[in-house]
Amino acid sequence: MPRLSLSFVALALLAPASCGYEEPNMPSQEALYDEPGRPNDFFLQGSGGHVVHATIGEGTAIGPVVNVGLYAEDDGKALRGLVLGKTLSASVRGAEVEGLWGAEPLRLRVTRVEKRQHVEGLLRGRITDLWIGSEALTGTVGLCGFDLARRGHIYEGSLRCGGSMELVSVRIPETFAGWGETASAVMVAMLLTG
């Protein structure tokens, strides 16, 4: 028996040194759930589970499925990179963008009507007729129709593609303003096809 009690004494002496309790270094609930939004991020999030996300900088759009740059050319600008897994190579001249997205033609014109931008033409070889305004985002991009109203910094509403409908949220960051009206509106239209 003396051996046993001596073992317990030895363990009792070692326990405080090796089993000390430390307060975990965890963020507060406020930091976890009330984190401010990232103002330079574009996102499209649908109730069906699909998400498109990109951080928009000065002439760059970078995200999991987006890596595009806006480059200066002698007679305008160019959009080059990858969008939704397809190579983009398009010229931006005034109010028009023309080029290829993957193997499909891209030919869009952007005009301003009152306080809204109107994007019309061909995107991925399909008719596009999209309106982007401070109060709403409506119209068609290819086979999909948008009917979104702005609530704060986010557009919310319905997206109909073919016979299916889902609820979506879209955020268009103010950093797109540095791209110019034409390039930014065309990039928004492309990202909406995701």
C-alpha positions in Angstrom: 0.0 0.0 0.0 2.7 2.6 0.6 3.7 2.3 -3.0 0.2 3.2 -4.1 -0.2 6.3 -2.0 3.3 7.5 -3.1 2.2 7.1 -6.8 -0.9 9.2 -6.1 1.2 11.9 -4.4 3.6 12.0 -7.4 0.6 12.4 -9.8 -0.9 15.1 -7.6 2.3 17.1 -7.7 2.6 16.8 -11.5 -1.0 17.5 -12.4 -1.0 21.3 -11.9 2.1 21.8 -14.0 1.0 19.8 -17.0 -2.8 20.1 -16.9 -3.2 23.8 -16.4 -6.4 25.4 -17.7 -6.0 28.2 -20.2 -8.9 30.5 -21.4 -9.4 29.8 -25.1 -8.6 32.6 -27.4 -11.8 32.7 -29.4 -13.5 35.7 -31.2 -16.6 37.1 -29.6 -20.1 36.4 -30.9 -20.1 40.0 -32.3 -16.9 39.4 -34.2 -18.3 36.1 -35.6 -21.8 37.2 -36.6 -21.6 40.9 -37.0 -18.5 41.1 -39.2 -18.8 44.1 -41.6 -19.5 43.2 -45.2 -16.6 43.3 -47.7 -17.5 46.4 -49.8 -15.3 45.3 -52.8 -17.0 41.9 -53.3 -19.5 41.0 -56.0 -21.7 38.1 -55.1 -24.7 36.2 -56.5 -26.2 33.7 -54.1 -29.2 31.6 -55.1 -31.6 29.5 -53.0 -30.8 26.6 -55.2 -27.2 26.6 -53.8 -25.2 28.2 -56.6 -22.8 31.1 -55.7 -20.6 33.4 -57.7 -18.1 35.5 -55.8 -15.4 37.9 -56.9 -13.4 40.6 -55.3 -13.4 43.7 -57.6 -10.3 45.9 -57.6 -8.9 48.6 -59.9 -9.2 46.7 -63.2 -9.3 43.2 -61.6 -12.0 40.7 -60.7 -10.7 37.7 -58.8 -12.6 34.9 -57.2 -13.0 31.1 -57.2 -14.3 31.0 -60.8 -13.2 34.5 -62.0 -9.8 35.9 -62.9 -10.2 38.9 -65.2 -8.2 42.0 -65.9 -9.2 45.2 -67.7 -6.3 46.4 -69.8 -5.6 49.6 -71.7 -5.2 49.3 -75.5 -4.3 51.9 -78.1 -7.9 52.4 -79.2 -9.8 51.4 -76.0 -9.6 48.7 -73.4 -9.7 45.0 -73.3 -11.2 42.4 -70.9 -9.1 39.3 -70.7 -9.0 36.3 -68.4 -11.3 33.5 -67.2 -15.0 33.9 -66.2 -16.9 30.9 -65.0 -14.4 28.5 -66.5 -14.3 30.0 -70.0 -11.7 32.2 -71.5 -12.7 35.8 -72.1 -11.1 38.0 -74.8 -13.1 41.1 -75.6 -12.4 44.7 -76.8 -14.1 47.6 -75.1 -14.6 50.6 -77.4 -16.9 53.4 -76.2 -20.3 51.9 -75.4 -19.6 48.5 -77.1 -17.9 45.3 -76.1 -17.1 42.7 -78.7 -15.1 39.4 -78.6 -15.3 35.8 -77.5 -16.3 34.1 -74.3 -15.2 30.6 -74.7 -16.1 29.7 -78.2 -19.3 31.9 -78.2 -19.7 35.4 -79.4 -19.9 38.4 -77.1 -21.4 41.6 -78.6 -23.0 44.0 -76.1 -23.9 47.7 -76.1 -24.3 49.6 -72.9 -26.4 52.8 -72.8 -27.7 55.0 -70.0 -31.4 55.7 -69.9 -32.3 58.1 -67.1 -30.6 56.6 -64.0 -30.3 53.0 -65.4 -27.8 51.2 -67.5 -29.1 49.1 -70.4 -27.0 46.2 -71.5 -28.3 44.7 -74.8 -26.9 42.3 -77.5 -25.4 38.9 -77.5 -23.8 37.2 -74.5 -22.7 33.6 -75.0 -24.5 33.7 -78.3 -27.8 34.5 -76.7 -29.9 37.6 -76.6 -29.4 39.8 -73.5 -31.6 42.7 -72.4 -30.6 43.7 -68.9 -31.4 46.9 -66.9 -29.2 47.9 -64.0 -30.4 50.7 -61.8 -30.2 52.1 -58.3 -33.6 50.6 -57.4 -33.8 47.4 -59.5 -32.0 44.9 -61.6 -34.3 43.4 -64.3 -34.3 41.8 -67.7 -32.8 38.8 -69.4 -29.3 37.4 -69.7 -29.3 34.5 -72.1 -32.0 32.0 -71.0 -32.4 33.6 -67.6 -34.7 36.4 -66.4 -34.1 38.6 -63.4 -36.6 40.5 -61.3 -34.6 42.0 -58.4 -35.4 45.0 -56.2 -32.7 46.8 -54.2 -32.8 46.5 -50.4 -29.9 48.4 -48.9 -26.7 47.3 -50.7 -28.2 44.1 -52.1 -30.6 43.3 -54.9 -33.1 40.5 -54.0 -35.8 38.8 -56.0 -36.4 36.0 -58.4 -34.3 34.4 -61.1 -36.0 32.2 -63.7 -34.0 29.9 -66.0 -36.0 27.7 -68.3 -38.8 26.3 -66.3 -37.2 26.7 -62.8 -37.3 29.7 -60.4 -35.2 30.5 -57.4 -34.7 33.4 -55.1 -31.4 35.2 -55.4 -29.4 38.0 -53.8 -26.9 40.0 -55.8 -24.4 42.6 -54.6 -22.6 44.9 -57.1 -19.7 46.7 -55.4 -19.0 50.4 -55.9 -15.4 49.5 -57.0 -16.8 48.6 -60.4 -17.2 52.4 -61.0 -13.5 52.6 -61.7 -13.9 50.2 -64.6 -16.1 52.7 -66.6 -19.8 52.1 -67.3 -19.4 49.8 -70.3 -16.8 47.3 -68.9 -18.5 47.2 -65.5 -22.0 46.6 -66.8 -20.7 43.8 -69.1 -18.8 42.1 -66.3 -22.0 42.2 -64.1 -24.0 40.7 -67.0 -21.4 37.9 -67.4 -21.2 37.2 -63.7 -25.0 36.9 -63.5 -24.9 34.0 -65.9 -23.2 31.9 -63.2 
